[in-house]
């Protein structure tokens, strides 16, 4: 007695380059707001993992230096 599956098993075999292209096309198709929201979500996840909490503010640090080696 064989049972018919309700959901078909699907697998896509692709090269690394095809996978990279698919990933790129996925993000190119999204609007800027969706991309930015995902960026913020990833930043919050990273900082929460690394330091235990997401910083409430970011400190501005600027170093002034000469663009020329001589001074």
ABEGO torsion letter per residue (X at the ends): XBBBBABBBBBBBBBAAAAAAAAAAAAAABBAAAAAAAAAAAAAAAAAAAAGBBBABBBBBBBBBBABAAX
